[in-house]
């Protein structure tokens, strides 16, 4: 740290000190609040002007101290950058949430451009209302409730950073509303459609150009099949899965394949359907060095390598586009019920529908397995649950005369 100049000037009966640093002509002021020394620049070169500015800075700080207000006011963009840096460090240490990536994108794309030059302790309800209108203009649509929920969570990270660093107080944190449109049900895939999709994958892989295109199709094929046989989230959970998190376990004399995934609801164990073993084993064999092991011995090695990434790159966007093109080839891209484009997420939705339709598991078990709540399962799949109890609802057929 640069040493201060030997020449110092005391003001306010010695309770504050003016000094100059090397390489800058401006005077700085040093003073104590909350038992801690603070420094600030007066941005003045002339001593007389610097004294007046220093008195203003210090007395304002003392006033804020007496009234339990933040001593230092920071721009939103500065605090947001600190929050982003903290989330990135947590991700690097495997302590962060998968949704941190979404939060960071929201902050950089929407919140920093709008709130950037506002002091974080001056963001109020009126400004939040202006932001909500601006965001709709930027998106050219009303965002869904789930999108706003992610945005609010991102803002909360920034406000928590501001609180921790003393840049704002709790009563200065604005209320974050969520007036987003209700999330519409995502398009699913029927049993018959999945059979068509499944049967076409082998030929689709074979038709791929040699080299990188062929490799991508091979990985995507098994990515599709694993999602369909586990119900994990494409992207957040699938793309961050590593081989060290795939393992066998035994229960009542039977052996099961499981994996630990980390999604927006935290880490959980997912048991795969037995047929999924060969899909993962096929991926394992794509690495020549790993072929010398049996699949079970390979898993015991706990390799710290991604299962579905190619060259360690997140393939979420690439695989999403490739899957759309494959569905178009199979004439399955558009869901005839909703008229919407199907995505990789439709496979997760399909998994839930199959599980409930064929009574493979209870609502509670399905919710735990998929990393969601019973309320969400009932909200999105209530119609299926009612049909499963059609006989009970319809009665014995006697009727009234």
VOFI-66954 format. One record per residue (C-alpha): y, x, z; chain; residue number from 1. Coordinates in steps of 0.5 Angstrom, whole numbers, plus 500, padded with zeros to 3 digits. Each point is the difference from the previous one (the first is absolute). Layout:
// residues N
- Y, X, Z, A, NUM
...
This chain:
// residues 401
- 500, 500, 500, A, 1
- 507, 503, 498, A, 2
- 504, 503, 506, A, 3
- 506, 496, 502, A, 4
- 507, 504, 500, A, 5
- 502, 503, 506, A, 6
- 507, 496, 500, A, 7
- 499, 494, 503, A, 8
- 505, 494, 502, A, 9
- 498, 496, 506, A, 10
- 503, 492, 500, A, 11
- 499, 494, 504, A, 12
- 501, 504, 507, A, 13
- 494, 505, 497, A, 14
- 495, 494, 499, A, 15
- 500, 502, 493, A, 16
- 501, 506, 496, A, 17
- 502, 502, 493, A, 18
- 497, 506, 496, A, 19
- 499, 502, 493, A, 20
- 494, 503, 497, A, 21
- 499, 505, 495, A, 22
- 501, 499, 492, A, 23
- 504, 493, 502, A, 24
- 507, 499, 501, A, 25
- 499, 494, 504, A, 26
- 500, 499, 507, A, 27
- 495, 497, 504, A, 28
- 499, 496, 507, A, 29
- 495, 501, 505, A, 30
- 500, 495, 505, A, 31
- 495, 497, 505, A, 32
- 497, 492, 500, A, 33
- 494, 498, 504, A, 34
- 499, 506, 503, A, 35
- 499, 504, 493, A, 36
- 505, 504, 496, A, 37
- 502, 497, 493, A, 38
- 503, 504, 495, A, 39
- 505, 497, 494, A, 40
- 504, 502, 495, A, 41
- 508, 498, 500, A, 42
- 500, 502, 492, A, 43
- 507, 503, 502, A, 44
- 502, 507, 498, A, 45
- 507, 500, 504, A, 46
- 499, 500, 508, A, 47
- 505, 495, 501, A, 48
- 497, 495, 496, A, 49
- 493, 502, 502, A, 50
- 502, 499, 508, A, 51
- 502, 493, 498, A, 52
- 494, 498, 496, A, 53
- 495, 503, 506, A, 54
- 504, 496, 505, A, 55
- 498, 494, 496, A, 56
- 493, 502, 499, A, 57
- 499, 501, 507, A, 58
- 503, 494, 503, A, 59
- 496, 496, 495, A, 60
- 494, 503, 502, A, 61
- 501, 499, 508, A, 62
- 502, 493, 498, A, 63
- 494, 499, 497, A, 64
- 496, 503, 506, A, 65
- 503, 495, 505, A, 66
- 498, 494, 495, A, 67
- 493, 502, 499, A, 68
- 501, 501, 493, A, 69
- 498, 506, 495, A, 70
- 504, 506, 501, A, 71
- 498, 502, 492, A, 72
- 500, 496, 495, A, 73
- 496, 501, 494, A, 74
- 500, 498, 493, A, 75
- 494, 495, 498, A, 76
- 497, 505, 495, A, 77
- 500, 506, 504, A, 78
- 496, 496, 505, A, 79
- 495, 497, 495, A, 80
- 499, 507, 497, A, 81
- 498, 502, 507, A, 82
- 495, 494, 501, A, 83
- 497, 502, 493, A, 84
- 499, 507, 502, A, 85
- 497, 498, 507, A, 86
- 495, 495, 496, A, 87
- 498, 506, 495, A, 88
- 499, 505, 505, A, 89
- 495, 494, 504, A, 90
- 497, 499, 493, A, 91
- 498, 508, 499, A, 92
- 497, 500, 507, A, 93
- 496, 494, 499, A, 94
- 504, 496, 505, A, 95
- 504, 495, 496, A, 96
- 498, 493, 497, A, 97
- 498, 499, 492, A, 98
- 506, 496, 500, A, 99
- 505, 505, 501, A, 100
- 500, 502, 493, A, 101
- 502, 493, 499, A, 102
- 506, 500, 505, A, 103
- 502, 507, 497, A, 104
- 501, 497, 493, A, 105
- 504, 494, 503, A, 106
- 505, 504, 503, A, 107
- 501, 504, 494, A, 108
- 500, 495, 495, A, 109
- 504, 494, 504, A, 110
- 503, 502, 507, A, 111
- 503, 507, 499, A, 112
- 503, 498, 494, A, 113
- 503, 494, 503, A, 114
- 501, 502, 508, A, 115
- 501, 507, 498, A, 116
- 507, 501, 502, A, 117
- 501, 495, 506, A, 118
- 499, 503, 507, A, 119
- 494, 498, 503, A, 120
- 503, 497, 506, A, 121
- 504, 495, 495, A, 122
- 495, 497, 496, A, 123
- 500, 492, 502, A, 124
- 497, 493, 498, A, 125
- 506, 499, 495, A, 126
- 498, 507, 497, A, 127
- 493, 498, 500, A, 128
- 501, 494, 496, A, 129
- 504, 504, 495, A, 130
- 494, 504, 499, A, 131
- 495, 495, 499, A, 132
- 505, 497, 495, A, 133
- 500, 507, 496, A, 134
- 493, 501, 501, A, 135
- 498, 494, 496, A, 136
- 505, 502, 495, A, 137
- 496, 507, 499, A, 138
- 493, 497, 500, A, 139
- 503, 494, 496, A, 140
- 495, 495, 504, A, 141
- 500, 498, 507, A, 142
- 495, 505, 504, A, 143
- 494, 497, 503, A, 144
- 499, 500, 508, A, 145
- 495, 506, 500, A, 146
- 505, 504, 496, A, 147
- 506, 498, 505, A, 148
- 495, 502, 505, A, 149
- 499, 507, 498, A, 150
- 508, 501, 499, A, 151
- 501, 497, 507, A, 152
- 495, 505, 503, A, 153
- 503, 506, 496, A, 154
- 507, 498, 503, A, 155
- 497, 499, 507, A, 156
- 498, 508, 499, A, 157
- 507, 502, 498, A, 158
- 503, 496, 506, A, 159
- 494, 503, 505, A, 160
- 503, 507, 497, A, 161
- 507, 498, 502, A, 162
- 498, 497, 507, A, 163
- 496, 507, 502, A, 164
- 506, 504, 497, A, 165
- 505, 496, 504, A, 166
- 504, 498, 494, A, 167
- 499, 493, 501, A, 168
- 499, 495, 506, A, 169
- 494, 495, 500, A, 170
- 506, 494, 500, A, 171
- 502, 503, 494, A, 172
- 494, 499, 496, A, 173
- 500, 494, 495, A, 174
- 495, 495, 500, A, 175
- 496, 500, 494, A, 176
- 499, 494, 496, A, 177
- 494, 498, 496, A, 178
- 502, 495, 495, A, 179
- 495, 502, 494, A, 180
- 496, 495, 496, A, 181
- 493, 499, 503, A, 182
- 495, 504, 497, A, 183
- 496, 497, 494, A, 184
- 492, 501, 500, A, 185
- 498, 506, 496, A, 186
- 496, 498, 494, A, 187
- 492, 501, 501, A, 188
- 494, 501, 496, A, 189
- 494, 496, 500, A, 190
- 493, 502, 500, A, 191
- 499, 499, 493, A, 192
- 506, 504, 498, A, 193
- 498, 505, 505, A, 194
- 493, 501, 496, A, 195
- 504, 500, 493, A, 196
- 505, 506, 503, A, 197
- 494, 503, 503, A, 198
- 495, 500, 494, A, 199
- 506, 503, 496, A, 200
- 502, 506, 504, A, 201
- 494, 505, 498, A, 202
- 502, 499, 492, A, 203
- 508, 500, 502, A, 204
- 498, 507, 503, A, 205
- 496, 502, 495, A, 206
- 506, 499, 495, A, 207
- 505, 504, 503, A, 208
- 502, 506, 497, A, 209
- 497, 507, 502, A, 210
- 504, 503, 505, A, 211
- 505, 497, 505, A, 212
- 499, 493, 498, A, 213
- 493, 500, 500, A, 214
- 500, 503, 507, A, 215
- 506, 495, 503, A, 216
- 495, 494, 497, A, 217
- 494, 503, 504, A, 218
- 504, 500, 506, A, 219
- 503, 494, 499, A, 220
- 494, 496, 499, A, 221
- 497, 502, 507, A, 222
- 507, 499, 503, A, 223
- 499, 492, 497, A, 224
- 493, 500, 503, A, 225
- 502, 502, 507, A, 226
- 506, 496, 501, A, 227
- 495, 494, 497, A, 228
- 495, 502, 505, A, 229
- 504, 501, 506, A, 230
- 507, 496, 500, A, 231
- 504, 506, 501, A, 232
- 507, 500, 498, A, 233
- 501, 504, 493, A, 234
- 506, 505, 501, A, 235
- 501, 501, 507, A, 236
- 493, 500, 503, A, 237
- 496, 502, 494, A, 238
- 504, 505, 497, A, 239
- 501, 504, 507, A, 240
- 493, 500, 501, A, 241
- 496, 507, 501, A, 242
- 493, 501, 500, A, 243
- 500, 502, 508, A, 244
- 502, 493, 501, A, 245
- 493, 498, 497, A, 246
- 494, 500, 504, A, 247
- 493, 496, 502, A, 248
- 499, 497, 506, A, 249
- 494, 496, 503, A, 250
- 499, 493, 503, A, 251
- 494, 497, 502, A, 252
- 496, 505, 496, A, 253
- 504, 499, 494, A, 254
- 504, 505, 497, A, 255
- 507, 498, 497, A, 256
- 505, 503, 496, A, 257
- 507, 500, 503, A, 258
- 507, 503, 499, A, 259
- 507, 501, 504, A, 260
- 506, 497, 496, A, 261
- 507, 500, 502, A, 262
- 504, 494, 498, A, 263
- 506, 496, 502, A, 264
- 497, 498, 506, A, 265
- 497, 507, 502, A, 266
- 494, 503, 500, A, 267
- 493, 496, 500, A, 268
- 493, 501, 498, A, 269
- 497, 497, 494, A, 270
- 493, 499, 499, A, 271
- 498, 499, 492, A, 272
- 495, 496, 497, A, 273
- 493, 504, 499, A, 274
- 501, 501, 492, A, 275
- 507, 504, 501, A, 276
- 496, 506, 502, A, 277
- 498, 502, 493, A, 278
- 508, 499, 498, A, 279
- 502, 505, 505, A, 280
- 494, 504, 498, A, 281
- 502, 500, 493, A, 282
- 507, 502, 502, A, 283
- 497, 506, 504, A, 284
- 496, 503, 494, A, 285
- 506, 500, 496, A, 286
- 502, 507, 504, A, 287
- 495, 505, 498, A, 288
- 500, 504, 506, A, 289
- 498, 493, 504, A, 290
- 494, 499, 496, A, 291
- 495, 505, 504, A, 292
- 501, 495, 506, A, 293
- 496, 493, 501, A, 294
- 505, 495, 501, A, 295
- 499, 499, 507, A, 296
- 500, 508, 501, A, 297
- 507, 500, 496, A, 298
- 503, 495, 505, A, 299
- 498, 504, 506, A, 300
- 504, 506, 497, A, 301
- 507, 496, 501, A, 302
- 503, 502, 494, A, 303
- 508, 500, 501, A, 304
- 501, 497, 493, A, 305
- 502, 494, 497, A, 306
- 495, 495, 497, A, 307
- 504, 496, 495, A, 308
- 505, 505, 498, A, 309
- 500, 504, 494, A, 310
- 503, 507, 501, A, 311
- 502, 498, 507, A, 312
- 505, 495, 496, A, 313
- 502, 493, 503, A, 314
- 497, 496, 494, A, 315
- 502, 493, 503, A, 316
- 505, 499, 494, A, 317
- 496, 503, 495, A, 318
- 493, 496, 502, A, 319
- 504, 494, 500, A, 320
- 503, 500, 493, A, 321
- 493, 503, 498, A, 322
- 496, 494, 503, A, 323
- 505, 495, 497, A, 324
- 498, 503, 493, A, 325
- 493, 499, 502, A, 326
- 501, 493, 502, A, 327
- 503, 498, 493, A, 328
- 495, 503, 497, A, 329
- 495, 496, 503, A, 330
- 505, 494, 499, A, 331
- 500, 499, 508, A, 332
- 507, 502, 501, A, 333
- 503, 494, 501, A, 334
- 498, 495, 506, A, 335
- 499, 493, 496, A, 336
- 502, 497, 507, A, 337
- 506, 503, 502, A, 338
- 502, 503, 493, A, 339
- 502, 507, 503, A, 340
- 497, 507, 498, A, 341
- 494, 502, 504, A, 342
- 501, 507, 504, A, 343
- 495, 504, 504, A, 344
- 502, 496, 506, A, 345
- 497, 494, 497, A, 346
- 493, 504, 501, A, 347
- 502, 500, 508, A, 348
- 502, 492, 499, A, 349
- 493, 499, 497, A, 350
- 496, 504, 505, A, 351
- 503, 495, 505, A, 352
- 499, 494, 496, A, 353
- 492, 502, 499, A, 354
- 500, 501, 507, A, 355
- 502, 494, 502, A, 356
- 497, 496, 495, A, 357
- 493, 502, 501, A, 358
- 501, 501, 508, A, 359
- 498, 507, 500, A, 360
- 505, 501, 506, A, 361
- 504, 496, 505, A, 362
- 508, 499, 499, A, 363
- 501, 505, 506, A, 364
- 495, 505, 498, A, 365
- 503, 500, 493, A, 366
- 507, 500, 503, A, 367
- 498, 507, 504, A, 368
- 496, 503, 494, A, 369
- 506, 499, 495, A, 370
- 506, 502, 505, A, 371
- 503, 493, 500, A, 372
- 501, 495, 505, A, 373
- 496, 493, 501, A, 374
- 506, 496, 499, A, 375
- 501, 504, 493, A, 376
- 493, 498, 498, A, 377
- 501, 493, 502, A, 378
- 506, 500, 496, A, 379
- 498, 503, 493, A, 380
- 493, 497, 500, A, 381
- 500, 494, 504, A, 382
- 498, 496, 494, A, 383
- 493, 504, 500, A, 384
- 499, 499, 507, A, 385
- 501, 492, 500, A, 386
- 495, 500, 494, A, 387
- 495, 504, 504, A, 388
- 500, 494, 505, A, 389
- 500, 494, 494, A, 390
- 494, 497, 503, A, 391
- 503, 500, 507, A, 392
- 507, 497, 498, A, 393
- 496, 495, 495, A, 394
- 496, 497, 505, A, 395
- 493, 497, 499, A, 396
- 502, 496, 494, A, 397
- 499, 493, 504, A, 398
- 507, 498, 498, A, 399
- 503, 493, 502, A, 400
- 499, 494, 497, A, 401
